[in-house]
Amino acid sequence: MIIDTTFLVHLFRQRQDAFEKGVELTENDVVQRVPAPVVMELSYGVERWGDRDERRKLENAMEMYPVVELTRELADKAGAMGGKADDALGGESDIDKVDPMVAAVADFYGEPVLTENVEHFEALGVEVETY
């Protein structure tokens, strides 16, 4: 399972549905991977709007999940996926630049993205799971 930023933010905010999904994945021994661009997005948010408690939550979470580095090949794949999605949506879409990188990791591992941002990831051509 590829973990998107929205899921981790909802865990940090103690949303019940996200917590229950995390418990379900853990109980079923599902490997949960965090793409490095998700770490960047979370770190950016903590730096801009967070506090020490938020920083601690982020650090603790990154100890729990394997982080998938973005290789040149994955970056190239992400660019292609983002470009195709924009073309399919009639030009420049509102898909941010991190989502194609997360989608490329999902495509590489053949695993769904766990997110509430279903529309963007479906447009990027990867399987999506929500909570």
C-alpha positions as CSV (number, residue, x, y, z in Angstrom):
1,M,0.0,0.0,0.0
2,I,1.4,3.4,-1.0
3,I,0.6,6.0,1.6
4,D,-0.4,9.5,0.4
5,T,0.0,12.7,2.4
6,T,-3.8,13.0,3.1
7,F,-3.8,9.7,5.0
8,L,-0.9,10.7,7.2
9,V,-2.4,14.2,7.9
10,H,-5.7,12.6,8.9
11,L,-3.8,10.1,11.2
12,F,-2.0,13.0,12.8
13,R,-5.3,14.8,13.3
14,Q,-6.7,11.6,14.9
15,R,-9.5,11.1,12.4
16,Q,-11.3,7.9,13.3
17,D,-11.6,6.5,9.8
18,A,-7.9,6.9,9.0
19,F,-7.0,5.3,12.4
20,E,-9.3,2.4,11.7
21,K,-7.8,1.9,8.2
22,G,-4.3,1.9,9.7
23,V,-5.3,-0.7,12.2
24,E,-6.9,-2.8,9.5
25,L,-3.7,-2.6,7.3
26,T,-1.5,-3.5,10.3
27,E,-3.6,-6.4,11.4
28,N,-3.6,-7.8,7.8
29,D,0.2,-7.4,7.6
30,V,0.0,-5.0,4.6
31,V,3.3,-3.3,3.8
32,Q,2.7,0.4,3.9
33,R,5.3,2.5,2.0
34,V,5.7,6.3,2.1
35,P,7.2,7.9,-1.1
36,A,9.9,10.5,-0.3
37,P,7.8,13.3,-1.9
38,V,5.1,12.7,0.7
39,V,7.8,13.3,3.4
40,M,8.7,16.6,1.7
41,E,5.0,17.7,1.6
42,L,4.6,16.8,5.3
43,S,7.8,18.5,6.3
44,Y,6.8,21.6,4.4
45,G,3.5,21.8,6.2
46,V,5.1,21.3,9.6
47,E,7.6,24.0,8.9
48,R,5.0,26.5,7.7
49,W,2.1,25.8,10.1
50,G,3.2,23.2,12.6
51,D,4.7,23.1,16.0
52,R,7.0,20.9,17.9
53,D,4.3,18.3,18.5
54,E,3.6,18.1,14.8
55,R,7.3,17.7,14.1
56,R,7.4,14.9,16.6
57,K,4.4,13.2,15.0
58,L,6.1,13.4,11.6
59,E,9.4,12.0,12.9
60,N,7.7,9.1,14.7
61,A,5.7,8.3,11.6
62,M,8.8,8.2,9.4
63,E,10.3,5.6,11.8
64,M,7.2,3.4,11.3
65,Y,7.1,3.3,7.5
66,P,9.7,2.4,4.9
67,V,10.3,5.5,2.8
68,V,10.7,5.0,-1.0
69,E,13.3,7.2,-2.5
70,L,12.5,8.9,-5.8
71,T,15.0,7.5,-8.4
72,R,15.6,9.1,-11.8
73,E,13.5,6.3,-13.4
74,L,10.6,7.0,-11.0
75,A,10.9,10.8,-11.6
76,D,10.7,10.1,-15.4
77,K,7.7,7.9,-14.9
78,A,6.0,10.5,-12.8
79,G,6.6,13.2,-15.4
80,A,5.0,11.0,-18.1
81,M,2.1,10.1,-15.9
82,G,1.4,13.7,-15.0
83,G,1.7,14.8,-18.6
84,K,-0.7,12.1,-19.8
85,A,-3.2,13.0,-17.0
86,D,-3.1,16.7,-17.9
87,D,-3.6,15.9,-21.6
88,A,-6.5,13.6,-20.8
89,L,-8.1,16.3,-18.6
90,G,-7.9,18.9,-21.4
91,G,-4.7,20.7,-20.5
92,E,-3.1,21.9,-17.3
93,S,-5.1,20.2,-14.5
94,D,-5.2,20.9,-10.8
95,I,-3.1,17.7,-10.1
96,D,-0.2,19.0,-8.0
97,K,3.4,17.9,-8.8
98,V,3.7,15.5,-5.8
99,D,0.8,13.3,-6.9
100,P,2.4,11.9,-10.0
101,M,5.5,11.0,-8.0
102,V,3.3,9.1,-5.5
103,A,1.5,7.5,-8.5
104,A,4.8,6.4,-10.1
105,V,5.8,4.6,-6.8
106,A,2.4,2.9,-6.8
107,D,2.8,1.8,-10.4
108,F,6.3,0.5,-9.7
109,Y,5.2,-1.6,-6.8
110,G,1.8,-2.5,-8.3
111,E,0.1,-1.3,-5.2
112,P,-2.9,1.1,-4.6
113,V,-2.5,4.6,-3.2
114,L,-4.2,5.1,0.1
115,T,-5.8,8.6,-0.1
116,E,-8.9,10.6,-0.1
117,N,-7.7,12.3,-3.2
118,V,-9.3,9.7,-5.4
119,E,-9.9,11.8,-8.5
120,H,-6.3,12.8,-9.1
121,F,-4.9,9.3,-8.6
122,E,-7.5,7.7,-10.9
123,A,-6.6,10.3,-13.5
124,L,-3.0,9.3,-13.1
125,G,-3.9,5.7,-13.9
126,V,-3.3,3.9,-10.6
127,E,-5.5,1.9,-8.3
128,V,-6.8,3.8,-5.3
129,E,-8.0,2.8,-1.9
130,T,-9.7,5.1,0.6
131,Y,-10.8,5.1,4.2
